Amino acid sequence: DDDNGSASSKTSNASDSEDDSTSASDIVLSLRDPTYLHVMQQYFKKLGSRSNPNNPDFTEAIAAKEVFDMFKNKNGKFLKLKNPYSMEGGLIEVDDDDAMDKIQHDMNRRMESA
């Protein structure tokens, strides 16, 4: 059984996609991760408040797609926390659809803690 990750990289089954090895190009899809948080905060600022009449053409969906594409171009893996409340619980690789859903979810929730 060759463990090169090619078979598990397309699955969303957590038990098949667990991987302890990460690289600098991997993206941890969590606002607890400093790199992800920094990028998302830049886009939160660009989006402004929910009722931003100054830029009606720049939506959460467009911002999420830009962030996804930027991360995808780094050629790393998309990873989520096994335990969303702690960086200590390990990581799970997720597919592109799950990554896009997570980014979109975070964009839509940006004003909840404001």
Contacts in CASP RR format, 6 or more apart in sequence:
PFRMAT RR
TARGET T0000
AUTHOR 0000-0000-0000
METHOD contacts of the structure
MODEL  1
DDDNGSASSKTSNASDSEDDSTSASDIVLSLRDPTYLHVMQQYFKKLGSR
SNPNNPDFTEAIAAKEVFDMFKNKNGKFLKLKNPYSMEGGLIEVDDDDAM
DKIQHDMNRRMESA
5 19 0 8 1.000
7 16 0 8 1.000
8 16 0 8 1.000
8 17 0 8 1.000
8 19 0 8 1.000
8 93 0 8 1.000
9 17 0 8 1.000
9 77 0 8 1.000
9 93 0 8 1.000
9 95 0 8 1.000
10 95 0 8 1.000
11 17 0 8 1.000
11 95 0 8 1.000
12 94 0 8 1.000
12 95 0 8 1.000
12 97 0 8 1.000
12 98 0 8 1.000
14 82 0 8 1.000
14 92 0 8 1.000
17 92 0 8 1.000
17 93 0 8 1.000
17 94 0 8 1.000
18 91 0 8 1.000
18 92 0 8 1.000
18 93 0 8 1.000
19 77 0 8 1.000
19 79 0 8 1.000
19 91 0 8 1.000
19 93 0 8 1.000
20 90 0 8 1.000
20 91 0 8 1.000
22 77 0 8 1.000
22 79 0 8 1.000
22 91 0 8 1.000
23 76 0 8 1.000
23 77 0 8 1.000
25 74 0 8 1.000
25 75 0 8 1.000
25 76 0 8 1.000
26 76 0 8 1.000
26 77 0 8 1.000
26 78 0 8 1.000
26 79 0 8 1.000
27 35 0 8 1.000
27 36 0 8 1.000
27 71 0 8 1.000
27 74 0 8 1.000
27 76 0 8 1.000
27 77 0 8 1.000
27 78 0 8 1.000
27 79 0 8 1.000
27 99 0 8 1.000
28 35 0 8 1.000
28 36 0 8 1.000
28 79 0 8 1.000
28 80 0 8 1.000
28 81 0 8 1.000
28 91 0 8 1.000
29 36 0 8 1.000
29 78 0 8 1.000
29 79 0 8 1.000
29 80 0 8 1.000
29 94 0 8 1.000
29 99 0 8 1.000
29 102 0 8 1.000
29 103 0 8 1.000
29 106 0 8 1.000
30 36 0 8 1.000
30 80 0 8 1.000
30 81 0 8 1.000
30 84 0 8 1.000
30 87 0 8 1.000
31 37 0 8 1.000
31 40 0 8 1.000
31 106 0 8 1.000
32 81 0 8 1.000
32 86 0 8 1.000
32 87 0 8 1.000
33 87 0 8 1.000
39 67 0 8 1.000
39 70 0 8 1.000
39 71 0 8 1.000
40 67 0 8 1.000
40 103 0 8 1.000
40 106 0 8 1.000
40 107 0 8 1.000
40 110 0 8 1.000
43 63 0 8 1.000
43 66 0 8 1.000
43 67 0 8 1.000
43 107 0 8 1.000
44 107 0 8 1.000
44 110 0 8 1.000
46 55 0 8 1.000
46 58 0 8 1.000
46 63 0 8 1.000
47 55 0 8 1.000
47 58 0 8 1.000
47 59 0 8 1.000
47 60 0 8 1.000
47 63 0 8 1.000
47 107 0 8 1.000
47 110 0 8 1.000
48 55 0 8 1.000
49 111 0 8 1.000
50 111 0 8 1.000
60 104 0 8 1.000
60 107 0 8 1.000
60 108 0 8 1.000
60 110 0 8 1.000
61 104 0 8 1.000
61 107 0 8 1.000
63 107 0 8 1.000
64 100 0 8 1.000
64 103 0 8 1.000
64 104 0 8 1.000
64 107 0 8 1.000
65 100 0 8 1.000
67 103 0 8 1.000
67 107 0 8 1.000
68 96 0 8 1.000
68 99 0 8 1.000
68 100 0 8 1.000
68 103 0 8 1.000
71 78 0 8 1.000
71 99 0 8 1.000
71 103 0 8 1.000
72 96 0 8 1.000
77 93 0 8 1.000
78 93 0 8 1.000
78 94 0 8 1.000
78 95 0 8 1.000
78 96 0 8 1.000
78 98 0 8 1.000
78 99 0 8 1.000
79 91 0 8 1.000
79 92 0 8 1.000
79 93 0 8 1.000
79 94 0 8 1.000
80 91 0 8 1.000
80 92 0 8 1.000
80 94 0 8 1.000
80 98 0 8 1.000
80 102 0 8 1.000
81 87 0 8 1.000
81 89 0 8 1.000
81 90 0 8 1.000
81 91 0 8 1.000
81 92 0 8 1.000
82 89 0 8 1.000
82 90 0 8 1.000
82 91 0 8 1.000
82 92 0 8 1.000
83 89 0 8 1.000
83 90 0 8 1.000
94 102 0 8 1.000
END
